[in-house]
Amino acid sequence: MLPRAARQTHTVSPAHAFDSTTLTESEIRGLAARFGSPLLVVDCEQVRRQYHSLKAALPGVDLHYALKPLPHAAVVACLRDEGAFFDLATTGEVELVKAQGIPAERCIHTHPIKRDSDIRDALRYGVKIFVADNPDEIRKFARYRKRAELLIRVSFRSPDAVVDLSRKFGCEAGAVLGLIEQARRMGIRVRGLSFHVGSQAMEPTKYVEAIRACTNLIAEALLAGLPSLDILDIGGGFPVSYNEEVTPIDQFCQPIREALAKLPSHVRVIAEPGRFIAAPAAIAISSVMGKAKRDGRWWYYLDDGLYGSYSGQLFDHAKYPVTTLRHEGELFPSVLAGPTCDSIDVIDDNILLPELEVGDLVVGRMMGAYTWASATDFNFFKRAKVVVMHEQPADAKRVVSLRKAAGGSGRAA
Ligand SMILES: *Cc1c(COP(=O)(O)O)cnc(C)c1O
């Protein structure tokens, strides 16, 4: 099965490669003229930049890119070449990393609730580490005890996070030792603990509390004579700036680094960033299909909307910075609507815009995460076509020739 993400992709040749953060308006017009509208322009250079800035902010932490926010082959391939690890949750995601030649040792499977077929598909690929958070899920691994190891997902509620992921998954801290004991009785090896503080976490406090609690649990497990826990997975959740500025990542991670420094030295720390890597890496280009004045206000109907790339405004509670390429003229309170015949399909019902014309382009920024991934083809409006820029790093040729000179294969590890 070919994952959806692998289809419908166009690659911009180097001559047309632009950085999506610095794309000029004429370049944006050029992309729309060449590839049509709506588009999602994914910039791999931005993916690399985000990956390395988080890597620098969390030294010694292995970053497993969570595919969920932007499960696109080009993103996976570019992170593969940077040496990243991967966080998978479904068989479709397993297929996607497999197609990009990612060694299974660089992957973990973190869905806390799995069908037996999900477990088998991941095991067949060679994934070894899975996540469980309850007795029934642990029982599913009895038959795979020789091939699978577990992380126990602990829940630390985050009412402050934009998306609280500890409501649906994770066990109480007080249940952890009992679950490890249950696994041991069944001959299943528990390797460590994991948590997810919630997506778009605005403060590092929750990570610090969770790391401290896990540090204590690791010590308690040791005292209880349980096998030593040697992995701590601190999840995703790292925030990005949409319309409001968030703390720069290095500063955000400082208290996290301090908390991690208190872990026993044998513990390998991993993280599962998704949004932080994907969100800044894409812009969405759509165009005005039609306009109407209703109750004294201009409504502009775009060819992309809440059922498409802007689906994150519903599912992910995000609000994307949106601009038009028309700057002249008086500004009026206006409505930007999506193309479908559903009245909920409104991107912004009060945005100041000059009067737009049919065919004008509208650009959404910070649209890499939880946008195209959750888009639908509702009403037969096809989701945006993906255009990939900077698939190869600017200095790729140089790196390859250096590796060759050093006797390497010329391929990134
Ligand atoms: C969604 C998810 C992630 C990614 O979270 P972000 O907030 O996008 O960084 C990581 N791990 C798990 C288990 C997830 O479900």
The ligand as an SDF file (V2000), in Angstrom:
LIG
                    3D

 15 15  0  0  0  0  0  0  0  0999 V2000
    1.2080   13.6330   18.0890 C   0  0  0  0  0  0  0  0  0  0  0  0
    2.2800   12.9680   18.8420 C   0  0  0  0  0  0  0  0  0  0  0  0
    3.5920   13.4920   18.8470 C   0  0  0  0  0  0  0  0  0  0  0  0
    3.9420   14.8010   18.2200 C   0  0  0  0  0  0  0  0  0  0  0  0
    3.5370   15.8390   19.0350 O   0  0  0  0  0  0  0  0  0  0  0  0
    3.8560   17.3740   18.6960 P   0  0  0  0  0  0  0  0  0  0  0  0
    3.1050   18.1190   19.7120 O   0  0  0  0  0  0  0  0  0  0  0  0
    3.3820   17.6130   17.3020 O   0  0  0  0  0  0  0  0  0  0  0  0
    5.3260   17.5540   18.8200 O   0  0  0  0  0  0  0  0  0  0  0  0
    4.5580   12.7750   19.5170 C   0  0  0  0  0  0  0  0  0  0  0  0
    4.2770   11.6030   20.1350 N   0  0  0  0  0  0  0  0  0  0  0  0
    3.0490   11.0750   20.1360 C   0  0  0  0  0  0  0  0  0  0  0  0
    2.8290    9.7760   20.8410 C   0  0  0  0  0  0  0  0  0  0  0  0
    2.0150   11.7340   19.5020 C   0  0  0  0  0  0  0  0  0  0  0  0
    0.7850   11.2170   19.5340 O   0  0  0  0  0  0  0  0  0  0  0  0
  1  2  1  0
  2  3  1  0
  2 14  2  0
  3  4  1  0
  3 10  2  0
  4  5  1  0
  5  6  1  0
  6  7  2  0
  6  8  1  0
  6  9  1  0
 10 11  1  0
 11 12  2  0
 12 13  1  0
 12 14  1  0
 14 15  1  0
M  END
$$$$
